[in-house]
């Protein structure tokens, strides 16, 4: 999660919402990503999607079984669906997202009965640090 926080801070330095993600297989980081929808001019360029894309390339398959994705913010519905389709085993996230979170805040996409793969999701890991990074970013944007 520490590396995900570093990636989130890097995203913020480029004017992106500070979210970072790290994909791990065993004890090895196989991919990482930071938010970049603004710079990439791509609404799907969330940190989780960036990490999944890089992980699929590194793994040679769009399926990523047995992996764990660490992300600084609770995944949105788009990212949760991509995580399910990639067959990620576990998601560990920091801050809860009461407006758009899809791992329990607004919906729990990982528990939907129609999904053909189950993802274990754990939230609140380094939540204070992850949340503070987001609070500082949005406070600076508001000028407060």
PASEBA-1860 file (N, C-alpha, C; in nm, 3 decimals):
! residues 144
1> XXXXXXXX> 0.083/-0.120/0.000/0.000/0.000/0.000/0.087/0.126/0.000 ~ 0.205/0.114/0.058/0.296/0.231/0.058/0.330/0.272/-0.085 ~ 0.357/0.176/-0.172/0.389/0.208/-0.312/0.267/0.269/-0.380 ~ 0.148/0.220/-0.351/0.026/0.278/-0.408/0.011/0.424/-0.365 ~ 0.045/0.454/-0.240/0.041/0.593/-0.192/0.140/0.680/-0.268 ~ 0.258/0.627/-0.296/0.357/0.702/-0.375/0.303/0.732/-0.514 ~ 0.241/0.633/-0.575/0.182/0.652/-0.708/0.068/0.752/-0.705 ~ -0.009/0.751/-0.598/-0.119/0.848/-0.583/-0.063/0.990/-0.573
9> XXXXXXXX> 0.043/1.007/-0.494/0.106/1.139/-0.481/0.162/1.185/-0.615 ~ 0.217/1.092/-0.691/0.269/1.126/-0.824/0.156/1.171/-0.916 ~ 0.043/1.101/-0.911/-0.073/1.141/-0.991/-0.117/1.283/-0.954 ~ -0.120/1.312/-0.825/-0.160/1.445/-0.779/-0.065/1.552/-0.832 ~ 0.063/1.520/-0.838/0.161/1.618/-0.887/0.138/1.652/-1.035 ~ 0.063/1.569/-1.106/0.030/1.593/-1.246/-0.113/1.646/-1.261 ~ -0.175/1.683/-1.149/-0.310/1.739/-1.152/-0.420/1.636/-1.158 ~ -0.386/1.509/-1.140/-0.485/1.402/-1.141/-0.532/1.375/-0.998
17> XXXXXXXX> -0.654/1.323/-0.983/-0.703/1.282/-0.851/-0.604/1.177/-0.798 ~ -0.556/1.195/-0.675/-0.450/1.108/-0.623/-0.497/0.968/-0.586 ~ -0.491/0.880/-0.683/-0.521/0.738/-0.662/-0.408/0.659/-0.725 ~ -0.357/0.562/-0.649/-0.253/0.475/-0.699/-0.292/0.330/-0.678 ~ -0.240/0.242/-0.764/-0.272/0.099/-0.755/-0.148/0.016/-0.786 ~ -0.136/-0.095/-0.713/-0.024/-0.187/-0.731/-0.080/-0.328/-0.739 ~ -0.040/-0.401/-0.843/-0.084/-0.539/-0.862/0.030/-0.632/-0.820 ~ -0.001/-0.725/-0.731/0.099/-0.813/-0.673/0.063/-0.959/-0.700
25> XXXXXXXX> 0.166/-1.035/-0.734/0.153/-1.180/-0.747/0.255/-1.242/-0.653 ~ 0.209/-1.317/-0.555/0.300/-1.367/-0.451/0.355/-1.249/-0.374 ~ 0.486/-1.236/-0.372/0.551/-1.122/-0.304/0.607/-1.021/-0.403 ~ 0.570/-1.034/-0.530/0.630/-0.951/-0.635/0.529/-0.853/-0.694 ~ 0.569/-0.728/-0.704/0.487/-0.629/-0.776/0.503/-0.659/-0.925 ~ 0.391/-0.688/-0.991/0.399/-0.716/-1.135/0.350/-0.599/-1.220 ~ 0.278/-0.504/-1.158/0.231/-0.388/-1.233/0.184/-0.281/-1.136 ~ 0.180/-0.160/-1.185/0.131/-0.050/-1.104/0.070/0.055/-1.195
33> XXXXXXXX> -0.008/0.143/-1.134/-0.072/0.248/-1.211/-0.114/0.362/-1.122 ~ -0.123/0.477/-1.181/-0.174/0.595/-1.114/-0.284/0.654/-1.198 ~ -0.373/0.728/-1.134/-0.482/0.793/-1.208/-0.424/0.881/-1.317 ~ -0.483/0.876/-1.437/-0.441/0.964/-1.545/-0.548/0.988/-1.650 ~ -0.676/0.993/-1.610/-0.778/1.020/-1.712/-0.764/1.158/-1.777 ~ -0.715/1.258/-1.703/-0.701/1.392/-1.760/-0.587/1.393/-1.861 ~ -0.468/1.348/-1.819/-0.352/1.353/-1.907/-0.365/1.256/-2.024 ~ -0.431/1.144/-2.006/-0.448/1.046/-2.114/-0.570/1.077/-2.201
41> XXXXXXXX> -0.650/1.174/-2.158/-0.776/1.206/-2.225/-0.854/1.076/-2.245 ~ -0.869/1.005/-2.132/-0.930/0.871/-2.135/-1.008/0.850/-2.005 ~ -1.141/0.847/-2.013/-1.220/0.830/-1.891/-1.197/0.697/-1.820 ~ -1.137/0.600/-1.888/-1.112/0.470/-1.825/-0.973/0.460/-1.763 ~ -0.893/0.564/-1.768/-0.754/0.558/-1.720/-0.744/0.577/-1.569 ~ -0.827/0.504/-1.496/-0.818/0.502/-1.350/-0.697/0.419/-1.310 ~ -0.647/0.441/-1.190/-0.527/0.372/-1.142/-0.542/0.220/-1.151 ~ -0.659/0.170/-1.112/-0.681/0.026/-1.115/-0.673/-0.029/-1.257
49> XXXXXXXX> -0.735/0.040/-1.351/-0.735/-0.004/-1.491/-0.593/0.000/-1.547 ~ -0.520/0.105/-1.514/-0.381/0.116/-1.560/-0.298/-0.002/-1.507 ~ -0.317/-0.037/-1.380/-0.243/-0.149/-1.322/-0.286/-0.282/-1.385 ~ -0.415/-0.299/-1.409/-0.463/-0.422/-1.472/-0.409/-0.436/-1.614 ~ -0.409/-0.326/-1.689/-0.356/-0.331/-1.826/-0.208/-0.371/-1.826 ~ -0.131/-0.305/-1.739/0.012/-0.337/-1.731/0.034/-0.480/-1.682 ~ -0.048/-0.525/-1.588/-0.038/-0.661/-1.537/-0.069/-0.765/-1.643 ~ -0.170/-0.738/-1.724/-0.206/-0.830/-1.831/-0.092/-0.841/-1.932
57> XXXXXXXX> -0.030/-0.728/-1.964/0.084/-0.730/-2.056/0.201/-0.808/-1.997 ~ 0.230/-0.784/-1.870/0.342/-0.853/-1.804/0.316/-1.002/-1.791 ~ 0.190/-1.037/-1.767/0.150/-1.177/-1.746/0.125/-1.251/-1.877 ~ 0.102/-1.174/-1.984/0.073/-1.236/-2.113/-0.068/-1.289/-2.125 ~ -0.157/-1.241/-2.038/-0.295/-1.285/-2.040/-0.382/-1.178/-1.974 ~ -0.505/-1.166/-2.021/-0.596/-1.072/-1.957/-0.652/-1.127/-1.826 ~ -0.629/-1.252/-1.798/-0.669/-1.313/-1.672/-0.553/-1.304/-1.574 ~ -0.581/-1.261/-1.453/-0.478/-1.240/-1.351/-0.511/-1.316/-1.224
65> XXXXXXXX> -0.533/-1.447/-1.233/-0.573/-1.524/-1.115/-0.463/-1.525/-1.008 ~ -0.506/-1.526/-0.884/-0.411/-1.535/-0.773/-0.345/-1.404/-0.738 ~ -0.383/-1.296/-0.805/-0.319/-1.167/-0.777/-0.398/-1.088/-0.673 ~ -0.328/-0.990/-0.616/-0.390/-0.896/-0.523/-0.366/-0.756/-0.576 ~ -0.471/-0.675/-0.577/-0.461/-0.537/-0.620/-0.473/-0.447/-0.497 ~ -0.371/-0.367/-0.473/-0.372/-0.269/-0.365/-0.402/-0.134/-0.427 ~ -0.502/-0.063/-0.375/-0.541/0.066/-0.431/-0.576/0.161/-0.317 ~ -0.544/0.287/-0.336/-0.559/0.384/-0.227/-0.703/0.428/-0.203
73> XXXXXXXX> -0.791/0.404/-0.300/-0.931/0.444/-0.287/-1.020/0.327/-0.330 ~ -1.130/0.311/-0.261/-1.227/0.207/-0.296/-1.260/0.214/-0.446 ~ -1.253/0.103/-0.516/-1.280/0.104/-0.660/-1.422/0.149/-0.693 ~ -1.433/0.217/-0.808/-1.564/0.254/-0.862/-1.624/0.132/-0.932 ~ -1.744/0.146/-0.981/-1.812/0.034/-1.046/-1.738/-0.013/-1.171 ~ -1.687/0.079/-1.251/-1.612/0.041/-1.371/-1.490/-0.042/-1.333 ~ -1.416/0.005/-1.235/-1.294/-0.065/-1.194/-1.327/-0.199/-1.128 ~ -1.433/-0.202/-1.049/-1.473/-0.328/-0.985/-1.507/-0.433/-1.091
81> XXXXXXXX> -1.579/-0.392/-1.194/-1.614/-0.487/-1.301/-1.489/-0.537/-1.373 ~ -1.395/-0.449/-1.399/-1.270/-0.490/-1.464/-1.191/-0.586/-1.375 ~ -1.191/-0.561/-1.246/-1.122/-0.647/-1.150/-1.183/-0.787/-1.153 ~ -1.316/-0.793/-1.156/-1.385/-0.923/-1.164/-1.348/-0.993/-1.294 ~ -1.356/-0.923/-1.406/-1.330/-0.985/-1.536/-1.185/-1.031/-1.549 ~ -1.093/-0.964/-1.480/-0.951/-1.004/-1.483/-0.924/-1.121/-1.389 ~ -1.022/-1.158/-1.310/-1.010/-1.269/-1.214/-0.908/-1.242/-1.103 ~ -0.896/-1.116/-1.065/-0.811/-1.081/-0.951/-0.868/-1.151/-0.828
89> XXXXXXXX> -0.784/-1.203/-0.744/-0.830/-1.278/-0.627/-0.873/-1.185/-0.513 ~ -0.796/-1.079/-0.490/-0.821/-0.995/-0.373/-0.794/-0.848/-0.406 ~ -0.876/-0.760/-0.350/-0.855/-0.616/-0.357/-0.840/-0.564/-0.215 ~ -0.735/-0.488/-0.194/-0.711/-0.425/-0.064/-0.707/-0.275/-0.092 ~ -0.797/-0.201/-0.028/-0.799/-0.058/-0.055/-0.792/0.024/0.073 ~ -0.756/0.150/0.055/-0.737/0.241/0.168/-0.865/0.313/0.206 ~ -0.889/0.427/0.145/-1.002/0.512/0.180/-1.132/0.459/0.118 ~ -1.238/0.470/0.194/-1.372/0.438/0.142/-1.419/0.556/0.059
97> XXXXXXXX> -1.498/0.530/-0.045/-1.552/0.634/-0.132/-1.704/0.636/-0.120 ~ -1.757/0.721/-0.030/-1.902/0.720/-0.005/-1.986/0.768/-0.124 ~ -1.924/0.830/-0.224/-2.000/0.878/-0.339/-2.001/0.782/-0.457 ~ -1.891/0.709/-0.476/-1.882/0.625/-0.595/-1.821/0.487/-0.569 ~ -1.797/0.454/-0.445/-1.733/0.326/-0.413/-1.822/0.207/-0.444 ~ -1.762/0.105/-0.507/-1.839/-0.012/-0.547/-1.792/-0.139/-0.476 ~ -1.731/-0.122/-0.358/-1.691/-0.238/-0.278/-1.760/-0.233/-0.142 ~ -1.877/-0.168/-0.141/-1.955/-0.163/-0.018/-2.013/-0.027/0.015
105> XXXXXXXX> -1.954/0.082/-0.036/-2.004/0.215/-0.001/-2.137/0.247/-0.067 ~ -2.144/0.242/-0.200/-2.270/0.268/-0.270/-2.332/0.140/-0.322 ~ -2.246/0.044/-0.353/-2.287/-0.088/-0.402/-2.170/-0.181/-0.372 ~ -2.198/-0.309/-0.362/-2.089/-0.405/-0.349/-2.089/-0.492/-0.474 ~ -2.018/-0.445/-0.575/-2.014/-0.516/-0.703/-1.953/-0.655/-0.689 ~ -1.866/-0.671/-0.591/-1.800/-0.801/-0.575/-1.894/-0.906/-0.517 ~ -2.007/-0.864/-0.464/-2.103/-0.957/-0.405/-2.226/-0.979/-0.491 ~ -2.231/-0.917/-0.608/-2.347/-0.934/-0.694/-2.360/-1.080/-0.736
113> XXXXXXXX> -2.478/-1.140/-0.719/-2.494/-1.283/-0.748/-2.469/-1.320/-0.893 ~ -2.489/-1.229/-0.986/-2.471/-1.261/-1.127/-2.325/-1.267/-1.170 ~ -2.236/-1.216/-1.088/-2.094/-1.218/-1.124/-2.042/-1.361/-1.120 ~ -1.961/-1.395/-1.220/-1.910/-1.532/-1.231/-1.776/-1.553/-1.162 ~ -1.728/-1.452/-1.090/-1.603/-1.463/-1.016/-1.617/-1.383/-0.888 ~ -1.567/-1.435/-0.781/-1.572/-1.366/-0.652/-1.436/-1.307/-0.619 ~ -1.437/-1.184/-0.576/-1.316/-1.112/-0.536/-1.328/-1.083/-0.387 ~ -1.227/-1.118/-0.311/-1.223/-1.080/-0.169/-1.180/-0.934/-0.163
121> XXXXXXXX> -1.257/-0.852/-0.093/-1.225/-0.709/-0.083/-1.210/-0.670/0.064 ~ -1.105/-0.595/0.092/-1.076/-0.548/0.227/-1.048/-0.399/0.221 ~ -1.124/-0.320/0.294/-1.105/-0.176/0.293/-1.053/-0.123/0.424 ~ -1.002/-0.001/0.419/-0.957/0.069/0.539/-0.810/0.053/0.569 ~ -0.732/-0.007/0.480/-0.588/-0.023/0.504/-0.518/0.110/0.476 ~ -0.453/0.164/0.577/-0.391/0.297/0.570/-0.494/0.402/0.527 ~ -0.615/0.385/0.575/-0.726/0.474/0.536/-0.698/0.619/0.569 ~ -0.639/0.646/0.685/-0.611/0.785/0.722/-0.515/0.850/0.624
129> XXXXXXXX> -0.406/0.781/0.590/-0.308/0.835/0.497/-0.368/0.854/0.358 ~ -0.442/0.754/0.311/-0.504/0.762/0.179/-0.608/0.874/0.174 ~ -0.690/0.882/0.277/-0.792/0.986/0.283/-0.734/1.125/0.293 ~ -0.626/1.139/0.370/-0.564/1.271/0.386/-0.507/1.321/0.254 ~ -0.449/1.233/0.178/-0.396/1.271/0.046/-0.508/1.326/-0.043 ~ -0.621/1.259/-0.041/-0.737/1.305/-0.119/-0.790/1.437/-0.065 ~ -0.802/1.449/0.068/-0.853/1.574/0.128/-0.765/1.693/0.093 ~ -0.633/1.675/0.103/-0.540/1.784/0.070/-0.552/1.823/-0.077
137> XXXXXXXX> -0.563/1.724/-0.162/-0.574/1.751/-0.306/-0.697/1.835/-0.337 ~ -0.813/1.792/-0.285/-0.937/1.865/-0.316/-0.944/1.999/-0.244 ~ -0.885/2.010/-0.127/-0.881/2.139/-0.057/-0.797/2.239/-0.140 ~ -0.687/2.194/-0.194/-0.603/2.280/-0.277/-0.676/2.324/-0.404 ~ -0.753/2.233/-0.461/-0.829/2.268/-0.583/-0.939/2.368/-0.554 ~ -0.997/2.359/-0.433/-1.102/2.453/-0.393/-1.042/2.584/-0.347 ~ -0.911/2.585/-0.319/-0.847/2.705/-0.269/-0.869/2.728/-0.122 ~ -0.904/2.620/-0.048/-0.929/2.638/0.096/-0.822/2.570/0.179
END
